[in-house]
């Protein structure tokens, strides 16, 4: 989205309180990094953007699209010495290098060592917990680190918190997404590997009021407003382990996927092969990536009964005015593709940090870092598909007429 396009959006309000001018480093020039870079380079608060990738040619191509503020360097994030040296001249780093179960913790440690503010897209629950344990070190270093600031986790966490505020007491809370709407043919191989990693093996969920180990792909039946009874499947994700930290009354919290039956059968077969040692996670990811390139599923051919479930949502059950209620929340407009829906929230986080709206130090989840309304209002400026909407129409809250016990 160009600056002219953004200025024409009905929700656009030029910022008058940007107070921190920042040198920014972006790690990873893949599809999500591209959207983050092309967004942050428009901010007056960003004086320089350094785009780092193992492949200098890819980094330079992205820098060329970003204009004179941007420069490219070659960098291997597994080289801690080179990573710390690269980070030192910068005020903040946007980490778009996944999968995060491999690269999240070491990169955050390098940011803490060099006193560099840190934002990432971490979508694995295991490193999320490990990175939260570094909060005291980050606070001592005087830095702010926000982890998991994409679509899910990220926007999903903020939707969940907004939903929870509608209840007097909420005890079941799910975040979810529709699989067929969540992958583009150009999406990074790392995103697919993350997905396989989280629908195989064991995951942590919040069940019976505490964190427990469970198997992924367990079916969950929900009555979704406007769609009726639907079957969803569990996936390992940060929301299930971080939302209960701020909502201690929760009895159950999980991340769910909704998909066509054929999609479920395919990934269940791959999960079985990985769990039985017949395939590695990487090999299963390669199979999905190849299938995705060969047989993409455009949004306009998704069956109607599947499309009735929003592509990103939160669903909750609890007490309102002495009655049991079920509510769901979703968006009415979207940024372009998975890359935009994931990379642009990262850029929004940077803008709020630069404007002084985020002053907390330590390692923070999105729900601990941001006011949901403030964040979603800024994010809505970038969401123009299928059409731009006013900020007060960006979020859709619905109540189910389904009777609950």
N, C-alpha and C positions, 0 to 999 in steps of 0.2 A: 504494500500500500504506500503510495507516495504521500509526501507532506501535503500536497494540494488535495488529494483524496480525503486525507484525515481532516483537514480544516473544513471540508464540506460536510462532514458527518454531523447529524443533528445533536450529538452529545458532546461535540468538541468544545472545550473551553481552554484557551491558551493559558499555560501555567504562568503565574506571576510570582511564585515563591520558590523557584529553584535556587538553591543556595550553595550547593556543592558542585564544583567543577571537577570532573573525574577523568582520569586516564583509565580506560577499561581494557581488560584482556578477555577475549572469548576463546575458549578451548573447544575445538571440534567444529569443522566447517561442513557438517552434514546437513540434512534437511531442516532439522530443528535449529541448529546453529545459524543457518542462513536466515531464517525468519527472525531470530533474536538479533542478529547483527544488523540486518536491514531496518529494523525498528529502532534500536538504540542509537544508531548513527544519526538519526533525525533529532535527537534530544540536544537542546542547547547546553545541557549539563555535561555532555560528553565531549571532551576536547580532543581525545584521541582514542581510536579503537584499534587494538592489535589483535589480529586474527591468527590463531596458532593451530596448526594441524600437522600430522606426520607427513602429509602430502603437501608440499609447498605449492605445487601447481593448483591444487584445489583451493588452498587458502588464498592464493593470489587472485584467482578468478572471483572469489567472493569479495575480497578487498576492492577489486576493480569496480564491482557493482555498487559498493558503498561510498565511493567518492574519495575526496582528498583527505578526509579525517582518518581513513583506514590504511593500515599497512599489514603485510603478511609475513609470518615467520614459520619456519619448520621447527616442530617441537614434538618430542616423544614424551608423553606425560609419565611414562614409567621410569624415566631418568630423573630421579628426585633432585639431583644437583642442578641439572639444566632447568627443571621446572621452577625451582625456587629462584634461580637467577633471573628467569624470564618474568616472574611475578613481582619482583622487588620494585621496579619503577611504577607499578600500577596501584591504583586505589581499590579496585574491585575486579574480581574475576567471575565470569559467567562460565560455568563448567557444563559443556554439552557433550562430554565424552562418556559414552556408556559401553558396555553395561556397567551399572554402578556397583554391582556386587563385586566387580573387579577393580574399578577405578575411583570409586567415590571417596572412601576413607583416606587413601594416600594423598589425593589431591586436596582435600580439606586440610589435612595435616600440614601440607606445604603452604597453604594460604595462612594458616595460623602462625606458622614459623616466620612468615614474611610480613605479617601484619596487614594482610590484604583481605578486604571484605569479600564475601563469597556467596554466590547464589547458584543453585543447580537444579536439575530435573530428576533427581534420584527417585526412581520408581520401584526400587527393591526394598522390602521391609527389613532385611537383615542389616545392610549397611546403614539404613535409617537409624536403627537402634544404636549401632556402633558410633555413628556421628553425633547423635544426641548426647552420648556419654562424654564427648569432647567439649561440651558447652562451657565448663569451667575454664578450660584452657583458652577457648576463644574469647571469653569474657575478660580474662586476665590480659590477653593480647590486645583488647580494645576493639575487637572486630565483631561485625554482625554476619552471621552465616544463616541463610534461609535455604533449606533443603526441600526438594520435591515440589518445585514451583512451576509445574507445567499444567496440563489439562487434568490428568489423573495420575498421581496426586497433584494438588494445586488448586485449580478451580473447583474440583470436586469437594475438597476439604472445606472451602469457603461456602459452597452451596449447602453442605451438610451443617455447618455452624449456623447459617441463616435459617435453615429448616428447624434445627433444634431449638432456636429461640422462639419458635411459634408454639412450642409445647410448655405446659406447666412442668411436666416431667416426661422425658423421653427415655425409653428403655431398649428399643430396638432401632438401630441406625445402619443403613446400608448405603454405600456409594456404588455406582455401577455405570456401565457403558455398553454400547452395542458394538460387537466385534466387527461386523461388516462395514461400519462407518468409521472405523478407527485406524485403518491401515491404507496408505497410498502406495502405489507401485514404486514410488521413489523413496519410500521411507528407509531409514538406515537399517542395516543388518543387525546393529546392536539392539534396536527396539524389538526385533523379532526374537533375538536370543534371550532378551529379558523375559519376553512373554513365555517362551518355552520353559525357562528356568522356574517361572512362577506357577506354571500349571503341571509341574512334575515334582517328585519328591514330597517333602513335608512343608507346610506353611504354618504361620502363626495367625490365629484369629482371636477375637474377643468373644468368649462364650461363657454363660453362667457367671457373668460379672468379673471374669479374669482372663488373662491371656493364656491361650492353650494351643497346643500343637494339633494340627489336623491335616487331612489329605485335601489337596485341591480338587477341583471339578466336582465337588459335592453339590447335588441339586438343592435349590432353595425355591419353594413355591411362594410367589407373592401376588397379591391383587394390586395391579398397577392402575391408577385412575385413568380411565379412557381406553385402556387396553384389556382390562379384565385379568383373569388368572393367567400367569405366565411362569415358566420355569427358567430360573437363572442358575449360574454355576459359579462356585467360589474360585477365587484366584488370590495368590499371595500378593499383597500390596501394602504400602505404608499406612493408608487411611485406617485400616483395621487395627493397627497397633498405636497410632498417634491420637486419633480422635478421643478414645477413652481417657487420655491423660487430662483433657480439658472438660470432659463430660463424665465425671466419676459415677453417675447414676446409671450408666449404660449396662444392660445385661448382655446385649449382643451387638457386635459390630463386625461387619465383613465387607469385602469388596466383591462385586458380582459382575459377571458377564452375561449378556443376552445374545443369542445367535441362532441362526438357522440350524435345524436338526442335522443337516449334512455337515455343517461346519463343526458342530459338537462331535459327531462321530469320527470325523477326521482327526481332530486334535486329541480325542480320547485314545485313538489307536496309536498316535505318536507318543502320547504320554506313557502308555503301557510299554511301548518299545524302549523308551528311555529308562523307565523304572526297572525294567527287566535286564538292562545292560545291553540290549541289542543295538541301540543307537546312543550316541552322546548328545548332549544338549545342542552342541554346535551342528552336528549332522542333521538333527531334527529341524533346526532353524534354517539350514540350507534347503531342506525339502520344502518348507513353507515359503521361503523366498522365491524359489523356482516356480512353485505353483502360483504364487501371487503375480509373478511376471507373466505367466502363461495364461492364467484365467482370472483376471481382476474382476471384482464385483462392484460395478458402478452403483452409486447411490440410487439411481433411478430405476434399477431393476431389482432392488431388495423387495421381497414379498411384503404386501401391505400389513399382514399381521405382525411381522417382525418390526417394520418401520413405525408401528404405533408406539413402541417403547422408545423414548428419547435416546439420542446417541451419548448423552452424558447426563447423569441424574443423581439425586439422593432421595432415599425413601425412609420414612420413619414412622414409628408407632409409639404412642404413649398417652398421657393424660392431658386433656384440655377441659377446664371447667367441670371437672368431676366425671368426664366421659372418656372412654377409650376412642382414640382417633388414629387414622392413618393419613399421612400427608406425603406428597412427593413434590420435588422441586427440580426444575430443569431450565435450560436457556432457550430463548426464542430466536437467537441469531448466533452465527458462528464465524470464527476466523477461517481462512482458507485451509482446508485439509488438516491432516494430523500435524504436519510441520508447523502450520500457523497456530493451531490450537494449543500446541505445546511450547513453541519458541516464544510467542508473543507474551504470554503471562510472565515469563522470565524477564522480558524487557520491562513490563509494567512494574515488576518488583524493583528493578533498578531505578526507574523513574521516581517511585515513592521513597526509596532510600536517598536519592539525590535531593529530593525536595524536603528532606528532614521529617517526613511522615513516619519513618521507621528509625527509632533511636535506641531500641533495645539492643543489648549486646549478648553474645553467646550464640549457640546453635539453636535455631528456631524452626518449627514447622510452619507452613503457611497460616494455619489457624491461630497459632500463637503470635505470629508476626503482624498480621494485617486485620483491619476492620473489614468484614466481608462487603459491606455496602460501598465503602470507599474504593476498594480494589475493583469490584465488579463494575462500578461506574466508569473507571478509567478503561478497563478491558473492553467494555461495550463499544468504545469508540472504534475499535479495530474489527468488530464483528459485523460484517456486512452481507453475509449469506444466510438465507436467500435474499434478504433485504435489510438495510439498516433499520434499527428501531430506537425509539426514545429510551433513555436510561430507565425510566419507570416502567417500561414494558419488556426489559431485557430478561428478567427472571420470571418464570411462570410457576406459581405455587398452586397446587391442586389438592383437593380433599377427596378421599375415597368414600363412596356410599356403602362400601362393603362392611357388613356387620362384624365386629370383633368381640371376642369373649372378654 
